């Protein structure tokens, strides 16, 4: 009998793309709250980072740490307001096989699904809604829980324990994502890492981080399930 598994999914670049709605919403919010003129905002790497981390990386050098911290919560709230306005259902595009894979895993006995993402939870749920994926992920860890992406796996595992009523540890926990941070952030817990090259990070760069499995995509759903569950 297969051991029970906890599979934690990243969102952006892994399950879906929301186009430029999130980036444009962040930049609009920072312009409004900080008066920040985003010279490098269109090229800054958001991949694998938490939303609060992205804000700090963009504005702290220009506005100072004190002002950055003072207005951070307001900036994040404005971002979510902008995002709810800019995000249209048509902008959300599932990665090949992602919806089918999540559905198949959710129906597999002994498999529990959760989220592990740098998105604020409200933003994450907005992105998943057009694909009707929110019910598949009853818990998770988010950028609204900690700015430090590397603290989120332990939070997700604890929430899984509370939700499922059992312990998950080691290779029974699987982190699935498209960035090097997805590969690295669970390493301290000794979990299984599955990298997928459907985001902005190249397959070669992902391979350098030594994931347990590297997939080109989820298009072959059966093979992806086998890779994830081991």
C-alpha positions as CSV (number, residue, x, y, z in Angstrom):
1,X,0.0,0.0,0.0
2,X,1.3,3.5,-0.9
3,X,2.1,5.7,2.0
4,X,-0.1,8.8,2.3
5,X,1.3,11.8,0.5
6,X,1.1,15.5,0.9
7,X,1.5,17.3,-2.4
8,X,2.1,21.1,-2.2
9,X,1.8,23.1,-5.4
10,X,3.2,26.4,-6.4
11,X,0.8,28.5,-8.6
12,X,2.4,30.9,-11.0
13,X,4.3,29.2,-13.8
14,X,3.4,25.8,-12.3
15,X,-0.4,25.5,-12.5
16,X,-1.2,28.6,-14.5
17,X,-0.3,32.0,-16.0
18,X,-2.2,35.1,-15.2
19,X,-0.4,37.2,-17.9
20,X,0.8,40.6,-16.7
21,X,-2.1,41.4,-14.4
22,X,-0.2,40.7,-11.2
23,X,2.9,42.6,-12.2
24,X,0.9,45.6,-13.5
25,X,-1.1,45.6,-10.3
26,X,2.0,45.6,-8.1
27,X,3.6,48.5,-10.1
28,X,0.4,50.5,-10.0
29,X,0.1,50.0,-6.2
30,X,3.7,51.0,-5.6
31,X,3.3,54.1,-7.8
32,X,0.2,55.2,-5.8
33,X,1.4,54.4,-2.3
34,X,5.1,55.2,-2.5
35,X,5.2,57.5,-5.5
36,X,7.7,55.1,-6.9
37,X,8.5,55.4,-10.6
38,X,9.2,51.8,-11.6
39,X,12.2,52.1,-13.8
40,X,13.1,48.4,-13.4
41,X,9.6,47.1,-12.5
42,X,9.0,45.5,-15.9
43,X,12.2,43.4,-15.8
44,X,12.4,42.5,-12.1
45,X,12.3,38.8,-11.4
46,X,9.2,37.9,-9.5
47,X,9.6,34.1,-9.9
48,X,9.5,32.1,-6.7
49,X,9.3,35.1,-4.4
50,X,6.7,36.2,-1.9
51,X,4.6,39.3,-2.6
52,X,6.0,41.3,0.4
53,X,9.6,40.3,-0.7
54,X,8.9,41.6,-4.2
55,X,7.7,45.0,-2.8
56,X,10.7,45.4,-0.6
57,X,13.1,44.5,-3.4
58,X,11.5,47.0,-5.7
59,X,11.2,50.1,-3.5
60,X,13.3,49.9,-0.3
61,X,16.5,51.2,-2.0
62,X,14.7,54.2,-3.4
63,X,12.3,55.1,-0.5
64,X,14.3,53.8,2.5
65,X,13.6,50.9,4.8
66,X,11.5,53.0,7.3
67,X,9.1,54.3,4.7
68,X,9.0,50.9,3.0
69,X,7.9,49.2,6.2
70,X,5.5,51.9,7.3
71,X,3.5,51.7,4.1
72,X,4.0,48.0,3.2
73,X,0.6,46.7,4.4
74,X,-1.2,49.6,2.6
75,X,0.8,48.8,-0.6
76,X,-0.2,45.1,-0.4
77,X,-3.8,46.0,0.1
78,X,-3.7,48.4,-2.9
79,X,-2.1,45.6,-4.9
80,X,-5.0,43.2,-4.2
81,X,-7.5,45.9,-5.0
82,X,-5.8,46.6,-8.3
83,X,-5.5,42.9,-9.0
84,X,-9.2,42.2,-8.4
85,X,-9.9,44.9,-11.0
86,X,-7.4,43.9,-13.6
87,X,-7.6,40.1,-13.5
88,X,-10.2,38.8,-15.9
89,X,-11.1,35.1,-16.3
90,X,-9.7,35.1,-19.8
91,X,-6.3,36.2,-18.5
92,X,-5.9,33.0,-16.5
93,X,-4.5,30.2,-18.6
94,X,-3.8,26.7,-17.2
95,X,-0.5,25.1,-17.9
96,X,-0.8,22.0,-20.1
97,X,-2.3,19.1,-18.1
98,X,-2.3,21.1,-14.8
99,X,-6.1,21.0,-14.2
100,X,-6.3,17.4,-15.1
101,X,-3.4,16.5,-13.0
102,X,-4.8,18.2,-9.9
103,X,-8.1,16.6,-10.4
104,X,-6.5,13.1,-10.7
105,X,-4.4,13.6,-7.6
106,X,-7.4,14.9,-5.6
107,X,-9.3,11.7,-6.5
108,X,-6.4,9.4,-5.5
109,X,-6.8,7.7,-2.2
110,X,-4.1,8.7,0.3
111,X,-3.2,12.0,-1.4
112,X,-3.8,15.4,0.2
113,X,-3.3,18.6,-1.8
114,X,-2.2,22.0,-0.5
115,X,-0.7,25.2,-1.8
116,X,2.9,26.5,-1.3
117,X,3.1,29.9,-2.9
118,X,4.5,33.4,-2.4
119,X,1.2,34.9,-3.3
120,X,-0.9,36.6,-0.7
121,X,-3.7,34.2,0.0
122,X,-6.4,36.5,-1.5
123,X,-4.4,36.9,-4.6
124,X,-3.7,33.1,-4.9
125,X,-7.4,32.4,-4.6
126,X,-8.3,35.0,-7.2
127,X,-5.9,33.3,-9.7
128,X,-7.3,29.8,-9.0
129,X,-11.0,30.8,-9.2
130,X,-11.4,30.9,-13.0
131,X,-10.0,27.3,-13.2
132,X,-12.3,26.2,-10.4
133,X,-9.3,24.9,-8.5
134,X,-9.9,26.4,-5.1
135,X,-11.9,23.5,-3.7
136,X,-9.0,21.2,-4.6
137,X,-6.7,23.1,-2.2
138,X,-8.4,23.5,1.2
139,X,-5.2,24.7,2.9
140,X,-1.7,26.0,2.2
141,X,1.0,28.4,3.1
142,X,1.2,31.8,1.4
143,X,3.2,35.0,1.2
144,X,0.7,36.5,3.7
145,X,2.0,34.0,6.3
146,X,5.7,35.0,5.9
147,X,7.8,37.1,3.7
148,X,10.4,34.4,3.8
149,X,9.6,31.8,1.2
150,X,11.8,29.3,3.0
151,X,9.6,29.3,6.1
152,X,6.5,28.4,4.2
153,X,7.0,24.6,3.8
154,X,6.8,24.1,7.6
155,X,3.7,26.2,7.8
156,X,2.1,24.2,5.0
157,X,3.0,20.9,6.6
158,X,1.5,22.0,10.0
159,X,-1.7,23.1,8.3
160,X,-1.9,19.8,6.6
161,X,-1.5,18.0,9.9
162,X,-4.3,20.1,11.4
163,X,-6.6,19.6,8.4
164,X,-5.9,15.9,7.7
165,X,-5.4,14.8,11.3
166,X,-2.1,13.0,10.6
167,X,1.6,13.7,10.4
168,X,3.5,14.2,7.1
169,X,7.3,14.1,6.9
170,X,10.3,13.4,4.7
171,X,9.6,12.1,1.2
172,X,5.9,11.7,2.0
173,X,5.8,15.5,1.4
174,X,6.2,16.6,-2.3
175,X,6.8,20.2,-3.3
176,X,5.9,20.9,-6.9
177,X,7.0,24.2,-8.6
178,X,8.7,25.9,-11.5
179,X,11.4,28.0,-9.8
180,X,14.7,27.3,-8.0
181,X,13.1,28.5,-4.8
182,X,10.4,25.8,-5.1
183,X,13.2,23.2,-5.3
184,X,15.2,24.7,-2.4
185,X,12.6,25.9,0.1
186,X,11.7,22.4,1.2
187,X,15.2,21.0,1.3
188,X,15.6,21.6,5.0
189,X,12.5,19.4,5.6
190,X,14.0,16.6,3.4
191,X,11.0,16.5,1.2
192,X,10.6,15.3,-2.4
193,X,11.0,18.0,-5.0
194,X,9.4,18.0,-8.4
195,X,10.4,20.8,-10.7
196,X,8.5,21.6,-13.8
197,X,9.9,23.8,-16.6
198,X,6.7,25.6,-17.5
199,X,7.7,29.0,-16.0
200,X,10.4,31.5,-16.7
201,X,13.2,29.4,-15.2
202,X,15.0,27.2,-17.8
203,X,15.1,23.4,-17.4
204,X,19.0,23.6,-17.2
205,X,18.8,26.0,-14.3
206,X,16.3,23.9,-12.5
207,X,18.4,20.8,-13.0
208,X,21.4,22.6,-11.3
209,X,19.4,22.6,-8.0
210,X,19.1,18.9,-8.0
211,X,15.3,18.2,-7.8
212,X,14.2,14.6,-7.3
213,X,12.4,14.9,-10.6
214,X,12.5,17.4,-13.5
215,X,9.5,17.5,-15.8
216,X,9.1,19.5,-19.1
217,X,5.4,19.9,-18.3
218,X,2.3,18.1,-16.9
219,X,1.0,17.4,-20.4
220,X,1.5,13.6,-19.9
221,X,-0.7,13.5,-16.8
222,X,0.0,9.8,-16.0
223,X,3.7,10.3,-16.1
224,X,3.4,13.5,-14.0
225,X,1.4,11.6,-11.4
226,X,4.0,8.9,-11.3
227,X,6.8,11.4,-10.9
228,X,5.0,13.3,-8.1
229,X,4.0,10.3,-6.1
230,X,7.2,8.4,-6.7
